[in-house]
Amino acid sequence: MKTKPNNKMQHTAQAHWEKGLTTGQGNVKTGNGTVDSGYSYSTRFEGRKNGTSPEELMAAALVGCYSMFLSMLLGQHNFVPDYIDAGSKVYLGQKDGNPFVEKIEMKIDACVPGITEQQFLELAEKAKKNCPISVALSGVPVIGLEATLVE
């Protein structure tokens, strides 16, 4: 029996921040505890690796959602992917003197037996436009997609 997504499903996270912006630090944790990481000004704006950033979590959420949504679309067309590898980069710039997510780039490699490249690219683009996280991020000016069908 196939299960359908529960429209009332809630996912939670918590963040704790101490002190000022540049000297402070915080911790972000998902409701189920699988992600539990520190974050700070230096991990967000200076590229330090000793924690995460909201943008890194956004990038992970987007490609996780996208991969599942693309798999669903493929299944609706009777294709089952051997795999979908997805990566993303979130670019944080400035707008009106404030931090601003100006662009997201996604790179997808997928092995999908029996599909044509045109069919794959159409479904890859449809997934980009319609996965729930993409829709939630619709205020980002550019969300780019490079999709490659691997044989």
N, C-alpha and C positions, 0 to 999 in steps of 0.2 A: 504494500500500500504506500503510495506517495504521500508525503506530508506537504502541506502548503505553509508559507510563512504566516505567523500569527501577527496580524496588524496591530495588536496591542502589546507586543513585546517591547520591553524597556531595557535599555542598556545604560549603565551608569559609570561614572568616573568621579574621582575627587582630586582636588589639588589643594596643597597647603603651601603658602608662601610666607617667608619671614624677611623682614628688614626692607631696605630700599631696593630700587630697581637694579642698579649696577653692583651693589655689594651684597645683595640678598641671595637667597636660594630657596628652592622649593622641592616638592615631591608631588608627582602625579601618579595616580593608581587607578586601574580599572576596577569596576565593581567586583569582578570575580578574582581579582588579584594576580592575573597572569602578567600584567604589565605593572611594574612598580619601579619607578625611576626618578632620580633626581633631575632637576633642570635648573638653569641659571641664566643670567645675562650672557655669560661667556659661552654656554652651549647653544644659545639662540642666535646671538649676534656676532660672535667671534669664532665660531666653528670648533670650539673645544669639544672633545669626545668624552668627557666625564659625566655625561648625562644625555638627556634627550631635549627636544624642543617641541612646542606645539606644532610647528610646521612639519617636523619629522613624523609626528603622530598622524598628522593630516595626510601625509604622503602614504603612510602605511594603510590608513583607513581607505583611501581612495583605491589603491591597487588591490587590496583585499576584496573590497566591494565589487570593483570592476571585474576581477577574475571570476567571481561567482556569478555575476550577472551575464557575462559573456558565455560561461558554461551553460547557463539556463537557456539563453537564446539559441546556442548551438543545438541543445537538446530538443528545443521546439522545432528545429529543422532536421531532426533525426541524425545529428552528428554528435559523437562523443569524443572530446579531446583526449589525446594521450596525456598532454600537459599544456598548461598555460603558465608561462613565466612573465611576470609583470614587475616593472620597476617604475618609480616616479621621482621627480625632482620638483621641489617647491621653491620658487624664487621669491625671496622676501626683499622688497625694495622700500621706497618711501613715496608717499603721496601726501601733499599738504603738510609736510613735516612729521608725519606719523608712519610707523611701520605699516606696510601694505603688501599683501600677497598679490604680486603682479603677474605671475605666470606659473603654470604647472606643466611639466612635460612628462608624458608616459611613454614607455617603450615596452612593447609586448612581443614576445615570441611564443608561438603556439604550434603544436603538432596536432592536426585534426585530420584523420584519415578520411578520404573520399570527398572532401570539400574543394571547390575551386577557389582560386585566389580572390576572384571578384566577390564570391559569396562570403568568404571570410572577412574581407575588408569592409563590406557592407554591415555585417553583424558586429564587427569590432567598433565601427563608428557608432552604430546604434547603441551599443553597450556604453560607450563614452557619454553619449547624450542622455541616457536614461537610467544608469545605475543610481540608486538613492544618494550616494555620497556625491556623485557628479552634480546631481540636481541641487543638493544642498550647497554646493560650491559654485553655483551659477553666477555669483558676483565677481568671481575671478575673471579678469578680462580675457585671458588666453589659457585654454587647456588644450595642449597639443597631444597628438597621438602618432606614434610610429609603430605600426603593426606589421609583423613579419610572419608569414606562414612558413613553417619549417617542415621539410619532408623527411 
